[in-house]
Amino acid sequence: MKQENKETLKKYAICVGIEVFIAFLVIWSKGFFNHSLAVNIQILSDAFFVAGVLMTLFAGMLYISSEGALIGIGFVLRNVVLAFIPMGRMKHEVYAKYRERKLSEAKSRNDSCILITGLIFLAIGIIFTAIWYVNFYST
C-alpha cells in the first residue's frame, strides 16, 4: 500500500473508533441488556444517531473555522486579553492585518473522513429508527 493510502485508512479508523466509543457511551448510559428488543433497537438508534450527529457537526465546525468565520472571535478575545496585560496595547494590530495573517497561517486540510463517517453513522441511526418505527407501530 502507498503511504498516502495508509494515512487515509488510519484517519478513517480513528474517526470510526471515536464514533464507536461515543455510541458505546450512549448504550452504556441507557442499559442495553435490561430491555426488550424494541427498546434495544431504540437505544441503538439513539447511539448511532448521537455519534453521527456529533461527528457531522464537528466536521461542519472544522469547515467553518478553516474558511475564517471564527477569526473575528479570536481577534476580540486576543484584544481583551491584551487589554489586561501591561504594555499589551503595544501589540495591537488592525483587524484587516490580523485576518490576513491568520488566513496565511491557515493550513489546508482534508478532513473529509470526519464528515463521511459521521454521515454513515447518522444513516445507520436513521435506519434503526425506521426499523423501530415499523416494529413498534405494526403491532
N, C-alpha and C positions, 0 to 999 in steps of 0.2 A: 504494500500500500504506500501511496505517496504520503509525505509528511503533512501536506495540507488536508488530505482526507482523514488522517489520524486526528488532527486538531479539531476538525469539524465533528467527527464522531465523539470525541471527548467532550466538546461543548454540549452536544445533544444528550450524552449520558449524564452530565452534570445537571442539565435542566430537568430531565426525566427523574433523576434522583431527588431533586428538590421537590418536585411536584408529588412524587410518591410519598415523601416524608410529610408534606402538608396533608395529603389525603389520609395517611395513617393517623395523624393527629386528630383529624376530624372524626375518623372511625373510632378511635380510642376514646374520644370525649363523649361519644354517643352510646358506647357499649354495644358493639356489633353482635355479639354472640348471645345476647339475652332477649332477643326479639323474634318475631315471626318472619317469614320470608318477605312479605310485603314491606315490613318496616326495614328489613335489611337492605332491600333494593332502594328504598328511600334514603337510607344512610349512605349507600354507595353513590347515589345520585348527588347528594349533598357534598360528599368528599371530593368527587371528581370535578363538580361544578366550582366549588370554592378554590381548589388548586388551579383550575384552568382560568378562572376569572382573575385571580391574584397575579398569575404569570402574564396574562394578556395585558392587564393594567400596568404591570411593571415594564413590559415592552413598550407600551404607549408612553410612559413617563420617560424612558430612555430616548425615545424618538423625539419627544418634545424638548427634552434637555439638549440633545445634540443639535437641534435646529436653533438653539439660542433663546428660547422663550423664557428661560429662568434666569437669564443673565441680569435682568433688572433687579430681581430679588437679591441676588448676590451683591450687586452694586450698592443697594440700600443697606444691607446688613454690614458690608465692609465699612461704609461711611459711618454707621452708628458705632461700630467698634473703634474706629479711628478717632471718633469724637471724644472718647474717654481715655485715650492713650496720650500721654504728654508728647507734644510735638507731632501728634498724629495728623494734624491738618497739613503738615508739610508733604505728606504722601498723597494728598487728594489729587485726583485726576478727573477730567471731564468724562461724562458717560460715553460719548462717542469714541473716545480713545480707549476707555475701559472695554467697551463692547468689541472694538476692533482687535484688541489684544487677546481677549478671551476666545474669539472666533478663530484667530490664527493659531492659538494653542490647542484648540479642539482637535481631537483625533477622529478620523472617520472609521467607525467600527461597523462590523457586520454582525449584528445581534439578532438575526432572523430566527435563530434556533429557539429563542425565548418565546417569540410570537407563535411560531409553528407548533411547538409542544403545548403551549398554553391553549391554542385553538383546538388541538386534538383532545386534550383533557376536557375542555369545555364541551366538545361534541359528544364525548363519551358520557359526560354528566347529563346532557340533554337526552341522549338515547336511554339512559337508565330512568330518567324522569318519564319518558314516553312509555317504557315498559311498565313502570309502576302505575302510571295512569290507566293503562289498558287493563292491568290485572286488578286494580282497586275498583274501577268503575264497571268492570264486566260482571262482577258477582252481585 
